[in-house]
Amino acid sequence: MIDQLITLSVEIEALLRVLRDNPSPEAKDLLEEKFEQFSQLFYTHIPQFGDIKVLKDLNDLNDLNDLKAPADPAPDPTPPAPEPIKLDEMLCRREAKDLTRAFTLNDKFRFTRELFDGDKTRFADALNMLMAMRSLDEARDYLAADLAIDPDSEAGADFITIITNHFNGR
């Protein structure tokens, strides 16, 4: 239960970063969903905090407007027609969205052991955080600053290559 709360809090943090840099209705909806899951789990399993006010939605947060980027000029009312997507490209895009599929079973064991001190939860949390990120630059910053992945080590270089391929395949 605590591990689920930690995982949800990591996902919420990643979504807040996404909203700060690139606000979108999809990200806000996903953040509301994750926040609701976190709240339900928290107040159901940790009774000593039952008297704390539960936020019903993100509109209860006074600082939500701080997450929005400055207003862009008025968008063109007629968006360009999307180009048709071929089946193989659509399948590749779908596969690229799920970062966990980019790792073989051996990769998962290796990276968990060599980069995350054998902690499967930390590895899973890192992948969830990376999947929520919008750009390769943001992911590289996270890998270097938060996870301290050494790009000069063999395991670190291989891990970064898989992450780079994930973002280039989007």
C-alpha positions as CSV (number, residue, x, y, z in Angstrom):
1,M,0.0,0.0,0.0
2,I,2.8,2.4,0.9
3,D,4.6,1.4,-2.3
4,Q,1.4,2.2,-4.3
5,L,1.3,5.7,-2.7
6,I,4.9,6.3,-3.5
7,T,4.4,5.2,-7.2
8,L,1.3,7.4,-7.5
9,S,3.2,10.4,-5.9
10,V,6.0,10.0,-8.4
11,E,3.5,9.9,-11.3
12,I,1.7,13.0,-9.9
13,E,5.0,14.8,-9.7
14,A,5.8,13.9,-13.3
15,L,2.4,15.1,-14.5
16,L,2.8,18.4,-12.6
17,R,6.1,18.9,-14.4
18,V,4.4,18.2,-17.7
19,L,1.6,20.7,-16.9
20,R,4.2,23.3,-15.9
21,D,6.0,23.1,-19.2
22,N,3.2,22.1,-21.6
23,P,-0.3,22.4,-20.2
24,S,-2.8,20.2,-22.0
25,P,-6.3,18.9,-21.2
26,E,-5.1,15.3,-21.4
27,A,-2.3,15.8,-18.8
28,K,-4.8,17.6,-16.5
29,D,-7.3,14.8,-16.8
30,L,-4.6,12.2,-16.1
31,L,-3.4,14.2,-13.1
32,E,-6.9,14.4,-11.7
33,E,-7.3,10.7,-12.1
34,K,-3.9,9.9,-10.4
35,F,-4.7,12.4,-7.6
36,E,-8.1,10.8,-7.0
37,Q,-6.5,7.4,-6.9
38,F,-3.9,8.7,-4.4
39,S,-6.5,10.3,-2.2
40,Q,-8.7,7.3,-2.1
41,L,-5.8,5.0,-1.2
42,F,-4.4,7.4,1.3
43,Y,-7.6,8.1,3.2
44,T,-8.8,4.4,3.1
45,H,-5.6,2.9,4.4
46,I,-4.2,5.6,6.7
47,P,-7.1,6.3,9.1
48,Q,-5.1,8.7,11.4
49,F,-5.3,11.3,8.6
50,G,-9.0,11.0,8.1
51,D,-9.8,14.5,9.4
52,I,-7.7,16.2,6.7
53,K,-9.8,17.9,4.0
54,V,-9.8,15.9,0.8
55,L,-9.6,18.0,-2.3
56,K,-12.4,17.1,-4.7
57,D,-10.6,18.2,-7.8
58,L,-7.7,20.2,-9.0
59,N,-9.8,23.4,-9.0
60,D,-9.5,23.3,-5.2
61,L,-5.8,24.0,-5.6
62,N,-5.2,27.8,-5.5
63,D,-1.9,27.4,-7.2
64,L,-3.1,25.6,-10.3
65,N,-2.9,28.8,-12.4
66,D,0.8,28.9,-11.6
67,L,1.2,25.7,-13.5
68,K,-0.1,27.2,-16.7
69,A,2.3,28.5,-19.3
70,P,1.9,32.1,-20.6
71,A,-0.9,32.4,-23.1
72,D,0.0,31.8,-26.7
73,P,-1.2,34.0,-29.5
74,A,-4.7,33.0,-30.8
75,P,-4.5,29.6,-32.5
76,D,-5.4,29.2,-36.1
77,P,-9.1,28.2,-36.1
78,T,-8.6,25.7,-38.9
79,P,-6.0,23.1,-37.9
80,P,-4.2,21.4,-40.7
81,A,-5.6,18.0,-41.7
82,P,-3.5,15.2,-40.2
83,E,-1.6,13.1,-42.6
84,P,-2.8,9.5,-42.8
85,I,-0.8,7.1,-40.7
86,K,0.3,3.8,-42.0
87,L,-0.4,0.7,-40.0
88,D,3.3,-0.1,-39.3
89,E,3.9,3.5,-38.1
90,M,0.9,3.3,-35.8
91,L,2.1,0.1,-34.3
92,C,5.5,1.5,-33.8
93,R,4.1,4.6,-32.1
94,R,1.9,2.5,-29.8
95,E,4.9,0.4,-28.9
96,A,7.1,3.4,-28.3
97,K,4.6,4.9,-25.8
98,D,5.1,2.0,-23.4
99,L,8.7,2.2,-22.2
100,T,8.4,-1.0,-20.2
101,R,8.2,-2.9,-23.5
102,A,11.5,-1.5,-24.6
103,F,13.4,-3.6,-22.1
104,T,14.0,-7.3,-22.3
105,L,13.7,-9.4,-19.2
106,N,17.5,-9.5,-19.0
107,D,17.7,-5.7,-19.3
108,K,15.2,-5.3,-16.5
109,F,17.3,-7.6,-14.2
110,R,20.6,-6.0,-15.2
111,F,19.5,-2.4,-14.8
112,T,17.6,-3.1,-11.6
113,R,20.8,-4.7,-10.2
114,E,23.4,-2.3,-11.6
115,L,21.6,1.0,-11.7
116,F,18.9,0.8,-9.0
117,D,20.8,-1.3,-6.3
118,G,18.4,-4.2,-6.8
119,D,15.3,-2.2,-6.0
120,K,12.6,-3.2,-8.4
121,T,10.3,-0.4,-7.2
122,R,12.8,2.3,-7.9
123,F,13.3,0.9,-11.4
124,A,9.5,0.8,-12.0
125,D,9.1,4.4,-10.6
126,A,11.8,5.7,-12.8
127,L,10.2,4.1,-15.9
128,N,6.8,5.6,-14.9
129,M,8.4,9.0,-14.4
130,L,10.2,8.8,-17.8
131,M,7.0,7.7,-19.6
132,A,5.3,10.8,-18.3
133,M,8.0,13.1,-19.6
134,R,7.5,15.1,-22.9
135,S,11.0,15.5,-24.2
136,L,14.3,13.7,-24.3
137,D,16.0,16.7,-22.7
138,E,13.7,16.5,-19.7
139,A,14.4,12.8,-19.5
140,R,18.2,13.3,-19.7
141,D,18.0,15.9,-16.9
142,Y,16.1,13.5,-14.8
143,L,18.5,10.6,-15.5
144,A,21.5,12.8,-14.6
145,A,20.2,14.9,-11.7
146,D,17.7,12.7,-10.0
147,L,18.8,9.2,-10.7
148,A,22.6,9.9,-11.1
149,I,22.9,7.5,-14.0
150,D,26.5,7.5,-15.1
151,P,26.6,7.8,-19.0
152,D,30.2,6.6,-19.0
153,S,29.4,3.2,-17.4
154,E,28.4,0.4,-19.7
155,A,25.0,-0.2,-18.0
156,G,24.3,3.6,-17.8
157,A,25.1,4.0,-21.5
158,D,22.9,1.1,-22.5
159,F,20.0,2.4,-20.3
160,I,20.3,5.9,-21.8
161,T,20.3,4.4,-25.3
162,I,17.0,2.6,-24.7
163,I,15.5,5.8,-23.2
164,T,16.8,7.9,-26.2
165,N,15.3,5.4,-28.7
166,H,12.0,5.6,-26.8
167,F,11.8,9.4,-27.2
168,N,13.0,9.3,-30.8
169,G,10.3,6.7,-31.6
170,R,7.4,8.8,-30.3
